[in-house]
C-alpha cells in the first residue's frame, strides 16, 4: 500500500511539473536580445533613423514573448527573427551615422589645415 501511494504521489508531482511547463512554447530569445543589446551599446537610441528600428525590435521581442505564451511557436520565432533583423539594422545605421560624422570632422580638419598653411 505504501508503494502505491508513493507511485500516486510521484505521478501527481510529475503531472504538475509537466502542466507548469506547458504554459507556452519554448523559444530562443538570445539572438534577438543580443542584437538589441548591441544596438543599445553602439548608441542607436541617439541616432534618429536607428532609434526607430531599435524601438521596433524591442516591440517585436515583446510580441514574440506574448505569442510564445499563447503556444504560437512558429509565429513567435518569426517575430524574433524580425526583432533581430531590426536590431541589426539599428546597429548598422548607428555605425553609418558615426562614420559620416567622423568623415565630416576629417574633412573639416583638412580644410582648416589648408587655411592655416
N, C-alpha and C positions, 0 to 999 in steps of 0.2 A: 504494500500500500504506500509506503514511504517513497519507493522508487517511482510509482505512478504520479504522486504529487510533485516530485522533482521534475519529471518529464513535462507535466502540465505547466508548471511554473516556467520551465525553460522555453516551452513553446509560446507561452504568453509573452515572455520577455522578448523572444525573437520576433514575434509578430509586431510588438510595439516598436522595436528598432526599425524594422522594415517600413512600418507605417510612417515613422518620423522621417525617414529618408525619402519617402515618396512624395514629398511636398512640392517638388519641382524638378525640372530637368537639370542635370549637371552640365555646366558649360565651362569652357576655359576662357576666363576673362583676362588672363595675364598679358597676351599680346596687345589688347586694346588699352588696358590700364598702363602698360609700359609706354605705349606710344603717347598717351595723354600726358603722362608724367614728363616724357621727353619734351613735348611741346611746351609745357609749363616751364621747364628748366631753361629752354632757349629764349624765353620771353615772348611767346606767342600772344599772350594777353595784351602786350603793349603794341602790337602791330595790328592795325585795324583789319586788314584782309585775313590775317592769320587767326585773330581772335574769334572771328565768325566760325571758322572751321573747328577751332578748339571747343567752342561752346556746342556746336553740333555734335562733336564726338562725345562730349560729356552727356548730352541728352540721349544720344543713341545708346550709350552704355547703360543708362538708367532704363531705357525702353527694353533693352535686351534682358536685363535682370527681371523686369516685370513679365516678359514673355516666358522666360525660363521658369519663373514661379508658377505660371499657368500650365507648364508642361509643354510649351510650344518650342521644342528644342531647335528645330530647323530654322524657324523664324528668328529665334534668339541668336543663333550662330551667324545668320545673315546680317543681323543688326550689329553684332560685334565686329564683323568684317568691315562694315561701313564706318563704325566708330574708329577702328584702327586706321582705315584709309584717310578719313578726315583729319585725324590727329597727325598722321604722317605728312599730309598736305600742309597743315599748320606749321609743322617743323620746317618744311621746305620754304614756305612763304616767309617765315621768320628769318631764315638764313639768307634768303634772297634780299630781304629788306636790309639786313645787316651788311651784306656785300655791297649793295647800292650806296649805303651811307659811307662805307669805307672808301669806295671808289670816288665818290663826290669829295670827300675830305682829301684824298690824294691829289685829285685834280686841282683843288683849291690851294694846296700846299705848293704844287708845281707852278701855278700862276703867281703865287706870292714870291717864290724864288726867282722867277723870271723878272718880276718887277724890281726886286731888290738888286739884281745884277744889272 
